[in-house]
Amino acid sequence: MSLLIIIFLEIVNKQIILSRFQRGVSMAATQEPLEQDDVADGAHNELHDAIIVGAGAAGVGVAIALGHAGVENFLLIDRREVGSSFEAWPDETRFITPSFPSNSIGMLDLNSIAVGVSPAFSMRVEHPTGSEFAKHLQDLASFFELPLQENTDVKSIEKKGDVFHVVTDVGTFYSSNVIWAAGEYQYPQMRGFTGSELCRHTSTVPSYSQLEGDDFLIIGGYESGFDAAYHLAKRGCKVHLFDKDSPWNEQSSDPSISLSTFSFERMRDPTFEENVKLFPQTPIRSVTLNDGIYEVTTADFQTYQSKQQPLLASGFDGSHRFVSDFFEQREDGFPVLSDRDESTIVPGMFLAGPAVRHGSLIFCFIFKYRQRFGIVAETIASSIGLPTDEFIDAYRSWGMYLDDLSCCGQECLTC
Ligand SMILES: Cc1cc2nc3c(=O)[nH]c(=O)nc-3n(C[C@H](O)[C@H](O)[C@H](O)COP(=O)(O)OP(=O)(O)OC[C@H]3O[C@@H](n4cnc5c(N)ncnc54)[C@H](O)[C@@H]3O)c2cc1C
């Protein structure tokens, strides 16, 4: 049989399996009420099978997977609205990973968070902006009829017996499982050297075109720092870009370690070459502010001055610290996870999204961490007695059920 026919049959097979999945995921009547004694004042007394905290790419993706696995009684909570971290990106910032409508040949669009979905196909954009992707997530939430609880800030979580009490600013919600998917973007890293609080984190910049001034000091030379440098250089600003390492010289093909192709292309833009000066292997010692002048001092005591507030592109602390009591910690501070992405000390607490780590594998892009959505969804579905064989086959065939990490190194996360 020719390869083309095999691929065609594979696609047909996938479509048959997918057509069995319900598009709608509703709050069905399987919700069990809690005993009145267990319910706090102002609480919502249904017991959910799962509560997902965070309606970003990870939360929406794992919610769709739960629905596909047959779990109906769950809730997706967000402190703002679906996709709000993406909505907050600087106007000019675009996805570095390209989208392409490759689903028809069985290869899921790199930026897709759900089986059968292609942002390239639906948006006709290769590198979406944050607000375009936020809209895409909102469209998915609406298409899949996800049970949403927006404008609800999770303040704390407690587990009493077998039940998680998810305490929010609008009351307490109850669940047998919690999937923590609150992301990184809203938890920027502001520490690292004396005076770092004087800097402005790139995640708080609404638009690079609105920043006043024509010379900028940027601390951090990975994707966000390069993105800032590129847009400022395009405007004709002079930029000094410092990094303690040298991501632009890394030889790894893993974009979690070296710069993306998109950024390498941008480095070759004439305005970037003309206006951006790169300082590799240059840790920062301090930032000071005197008489309206910011001074950045490097570890080897070189100083650089600017009237503009230095931009900090040093990454994110991540929201997993918020739930650190529920997980053992790895040496690097990330949660220790079971092979189901569940806590090893608190059953029923799961992690989804870019903070997922297994050994040296870093799942920090959509095309990486989506590979674990099927694992989490299947674990919860089978814990409530749902059959999952068909779900596993379909998700595995789309690269959304990665359960064998043994053959994966930095260069390969899709076995
Ligand atoms: C500049 C930049 C460019 C990037 N480019 C790419 C790219 O090209 N490709 C790629 O794959 N990835 C890219 N990423 C990474 C990508 O943005 C993240 O992988 C993604 O946002 C993570 O999704 P998430 O759902 O985990 O987190 P988020 O999108 O941050 O969603 C988390 C949600 O949780 C909510 N939340 C947080 N705390 C609480 C709480 N206490 N209570 C209730 N709700 C809460 C937030 O409101 C938010 O909506 C980029 C990141 C940045 C910063």
The ligand as an SDF file (V2000), in Angstrom:
LIG
                    3D

 53 58  0  0  0  0  0  0  0  0999 V2000
    6.7690   36.9720   24.6780 C   0  0  0  0  0  0  0  0  0  0  0  0
    6.3590   35.5350   24.6720 C   0  0  0  0  0  0  0  0  0  0  0  0
    6.3110   34.8300   23.4760 C   0  0  0  0  0  0  0  0  0  0  0  0
    5.9450   33.5000   23.4730 C   0  0  0  0  0  0  0  0  0  0  0  0
    5.8910   32.8530   22.2870 N   0  0  0  0  0  0  0  0  0  0  0  0
    5.4920   31.5670   22.2610 C   0  0  0  0  0  0  0  0  0  0  0  0
    5.4120   30.8700   21.0320 C   0  0  0  0  0  0  0  0  0  0  0  0
    5.7000   31.3860   19.9770 O   0  0  0  0  0  0  0  0  0  0  0  0
    5.0000   29.5720   21.0730 N   0  0  0  0  0  0  0  0  0  0  0  0
    4.6760   28.9420   22.2390 C   0  0  0  0  0  0  0  0  0  0  0  0
    4.3280   27.7590   22.1990 O   0  0  0  0  0  0  0  0  0  0  0  0
    4.7500   29.5900   23.4110 N   0  0  0  0  0  0  0  0  0  0  0  0
    5.1540   30.8780   23.4440 C   0  0  0  0  0  0  0  0  0  0  0  0
    5.2500   31.5370   24.6270 N   0  0  0  0  0  0  0  0  0  0  0  0
    4.9080   30.8300   25.8370 C   0  0  0  0  0  0  0  0  0  0  0  0
    3.4210   30.8470   25.9970 C   0  0  0  0  0  0  0  0  0  0  0  0
    2.9570   32.1480   26.1410 O   0  0  0  0  0  0  0  0  0  0  0  0
    3.0970   30.0800   27.1940 C   0  0  0  0  0  0  0  0  0  0  0  0
    3.4300   28.7460   26.9110 O   0  0  0  0  0  0  0  0  0  0  0  0
    1.6280   30.1440   27.5140 C   0  0  0  0  0  0  0  0  0  0  0  0
    1.1380   31.4170   27.7650 O   0  0  0  0  0  0  0  0  0  0  0  0
    1.3880   29.3430   28.7160 C   0  0  0  0  0  0  0  0  0  0  0  0
    0.0420   29.1030   28.7820 O   0  0  0  0  0  0  0  0  0  0  0  0
   -0.6220   28.8600   30.1620 P   0  0  0  0  0  0  0  0  0  0  0  0
   -2.0360   28.5080   29.8760 O   0  0  0  0  0  0  0  0  0  0  0  0
    0.1890   27.9280   30.9650 O   0  0  0  0  0  0  0  0  0  0  0  0
   -0.5140   30.2730   30.8940 O   0  0  0  0  0  0  0  0  0  0  0  0
   -1.2930   31.6360   30.6530 P   0  0  0  0  0  0  0  0  0  0  0  0
   -1.5570   31.8530   29.2130 O   0  0  0  0  0  0  0  0  0  0  0  0
   -0.5700   32.6630   31.4300 O   0  0  0  0  0  0  0  0  0  0  0  0
   -2.7030   31.3500   31.3420 O   0  0  0  0  0  0  0  0  0  0  0  0
   -2.8290   31.2690   32.7290 C   0  0  0  0  0  0  0  0  0  0  0  0
   -4.1940   31.8070   33.1010 C   0  0  0  0  0  0  0  0  0  0  0  0
   -4.3290   31.6080   34.5080 O   0  0  0  0  0  0  0  0  0  0  0  0
   -5.0060   32.7030   35.0620 C   0  0  0  0  0  0  0  0  0  0  0  0
   -4.6180   32.7640   36.4700 N   0  0  0  0  0  0  0  0  0  0  0  0
   -3.3750   32.9440   36.9810 C   0  0  0  0  0  0  0  0  0  0  0  0
   -3.4080   32.9120   38.3240 N   0  0  0  0  0  0  0  0  0  0  0  0
   -4.7090   32.7070   38.6720 C   0  0  0  0  0  0  0  0  0  0  0  0
   -5.3910   32.5900   39.9130 C   0  0  0  0  0  0  0  0  0  0  0  0
   -4.7490   32.6680   41.0900 N   0  0  0  0  0  0  0  0  0  0  0  0
   -6.7290   32.4180   39.8930 N   0  0  0  0  0  0  0  0  0  0  0  0
   -7.3960   32.3230   38.7300 C   0  0  0  0  0  0  0  0  0  0  0  0
   -6.7920   32.4250   37.5200 N   0  0  0  0  0  0  0  0  0  0  0  0
   -5.4750   32.6070   37.5000 C   0  0  0  0  0  0  0  0  0  0  0  0
   -4.5330   33.8790   34.2540 C   0  0  0  0  0  0  0  0  0  0  0  0
   -5.4690   34.9330   34.2570 O   0  0  0  0  0  0  0  0  0  0  0  0
   -4.3520   33.2850   32.8580 C   0  0  0  0  0  0  0  0  0  0  0  0
   -5.4700   33.5000   32.0230 O   0  0  0  0  0  0  0  0  0  0  0  0
    5.6240   32.8640   24.6760 C   0  0  0  0  0  0  0  0  0  0  0  0
    5.6510   33.5630   25.8690 C   0  0  0  0  0  0  0  0  0  0  0  0
    6.0230   34.8850   25.8780 C   0  0  0  0  0  0  0  0  0  0  0  0
    6.0630   35.6180   27.1820 C   0  0  0  0  0  0  0  0  0  0  0  0
  1  2  1  0
  2  3  1  0
  2 52  2  0
  3  4  2  0
  4  5  1  0
  4 50  1  0
  5  6  2  0
  6  7  1  0
  6 13  1  0
  7  8  2  0
  7  9  1  0
  9 10  1  0
 10 11  2  0
 10 12  1  0
 12 13  2  0
 13 14  1  0
 14 15  1  0
 14 50  1  0
 15 16  1  0
 16 17  1  0
 16 18  1  0
 18 19  1  0
 18 20  1  0
 20 21  1  0
 20 22  1  0
 22 23  1  0
 23 24  1  0
 24 25  2  0
 24 26  1  0
 24 27  1  0
 27 28  1  0
 28 29  2  0
 28 30  1  0
 28 31  1  0
 31 32  1  0
 32 33  1  0
 33 34  1  0
 33 48  1  0
 34 35  1  0
 35 36  1  0
 35 46  1  0
 36 37  1  0
 36 45  1  0
 37 38  2  0
 38 39  1  0
 39 40  1  0
 39 45  2  0
 40 41  1  0
 40 42  2  0
 42 43  1  0
 43 44  2  0
 44 45  1  0
 46 47  1  0
 46 48  1  0
 48 49  1  0
 50 51  2  0
 51 52  1  0
 52 53  1  0
M  END
$$$$
